[in-house]
């Protein structure tokens, strides 16, 4: 009878492959406004309904937003010589 050769255990045929450590280049986002960018200060103000209507009318005539109209009107008011 022929002799059957026993195969060695499979654990000896496994060659472990170790992968190198991955370096992730994920940009961590910070919260809030970007650093170094300067924005104007917000000044809350209350206006009577008649004043708001007049400001919106002026803004429509000059094709601008209400916020920009208020900024321009304040500038004009400060430039007027007494």
Long-range contacts (C-beta under 8 A, 24 or more apart in sequence): 45-70
